[in-house]
Amino acid sequence: MIIGSVHVGDKSMYPLPKNITKFLEQSSGLIIEADVRSSEGVVYPVSSILSKDVLDKTQRQLLVNIAKDLGMAEAQLLNAPPWTAALTIQLALVNKLGYVSDKGVDMHLI
């Protein structure tokens, strides 16, 4: 059986359905895309493109407003590569809905 995991969750997701836990107990292994328990040794590529460099004045102000709405320092988004800013916003919004990474299925299984 091949299944995917959800990287964020809440306590209502557990325990996992019995058919999944039974299969996992009988399986010979678990393959994960990354060990998310620690970020030690993780190195991201250096980016020369920052969000503030590719957004016009109106877009920058929208990003500043988003940062304020999420309780973040605007520099955290403006001085990050666009992909990092996007993921940071997504995770913050998911967290506001009550889902957190330490309740993700991958964290539960490893």
Contacts in CASP RR format, 6 or more apart in sequence:
PFRMAT RR
TARGET T0000
AUTHOR 0000-0000-0000
METHOD contacts of the structure
MODEL  1
MIIGSVHVGDKSMYPLPKNITKFLEQSSGLIIEADVRSSEGVVYPVSSIL
SKDVLDKTQRQLLVNIAKDLGMAEAQLLNAPPWTAALTIQLALVNKLGYV
SDKGVDMHLI
1 23 0 8 1.000
1 27 0 8 1.000
3 20 0 8 1.000
4 105 0 8 1.000
5 32 0 8 1.000
5 104 0 8 1.000
5 105 0 8 1.000
5 106 0 8 1.000
5 109 0 8 1.000
6 13 0 8 1.000
6 104 0 8 1.000
6 105 0 8 1.000
6 106 0 8 1.000
7 36 0 8 1.000
7 101 0 8 1.000
7 104 0 8 1.000
7 105 0 8 1.000
7 106 0 8 1.000
8 91 0 8 1.000
8 94 0 8 1.000
8 95 0 8 1.000
8 99 0 8 1.000
8 100 0 8 1.000
8 101 0 8 1.000
8 103 0 8 1.000
8 104 0 8 1.000
9 98 0 8 1.000
9 99 0 8 1.000
9 100 0 8 1.000
9 101 0 8 1.000
9 103 0 8 1.000
9 104 0 8 1.000
9 105 0 8 1.000
10 98 0 8 1.000
10 99 0 8 1.000
10 100 0 8 1.000
10 103 0 8 1.000
11 103 0 8 1.000
13 103 0 8 1.000
13 104 0 8 1.000
13 105 0 8 1.000
14 103 0 8 1.000
14 108 0 8 1.000
15 21 0 8 1.000
16 105 0 8 1.000
16 108 0 8 1.000
24 30 0 8 1.000
24 109 0 8 1.000
30 109 0 8 1.000
30 110 0 8 1.000
32 106 0 8 1.000
32 109 0 8 1.000
32 110 0 8 1.000
33 106 0 8 1.000
35 110 0 8 1.000
36 101 0 8 1.000
36 106 0 8 1.000
36 107 0 8 1.000
36 110 0 8 1.000
37 107 0 8 1.000
37 110 0 8 1.000
44 84 0 8 1.000
47 81 0 8 1.000
47 84 0 8 1.000
49 81 0 8 1.000
49 82 0 8 1.000
50 78 0 8 1.000
50 79 0 8 1.000
50 80 0 8 1.000
50 81 0 8 1.000
50 82 0 8 1.000
51 63 0 8 1.000
51 77 0 8 1.000
51 78 0 8 1.000
51 79 0 8 1.000
51 80 0 8 1.000
51 81 0 8 1.000
51 82 0 8 1.000
51 85 0 8 1.000
52 60 0 8 1.000
52 78 0 8 1.000
52 79 0 8 1.000
54 82 0 8 1.000
55 63 0 8 1.000
60 78 0 8 1.000
63 74 0 8 1.000
63 77 0 8 1.000
63 78 0 8 1.000
63 85 0 8 1.000
64 74 0 8 1.000
64 77 0 8 1.000
64 78 0 8 1.000
66 77 0 8 1.000
66 89 0 8 1.000
67 73 0 8 1.000
67 74 0 8 1.000
67 76 0 8 1.000
67 77 0 8 1.000
67 78 0 8 1.000
68 74 0 8 1.000
70 89 0 8 1.000
70 92 0 8 1.000
70 93 0 8 1.000
70 96 0 8 1.000
72 88 0 8 1.000
72 92 0 8 1.000
76 88 0 8 1.000
77 85 0 8 1.000
77 88 0 8 1.000
77 89 0 8 1.000
78 85 0 8 1.000
80 88 0 8 1.000
91 101 0 8 1.000
101 107 0 8 1.000
END
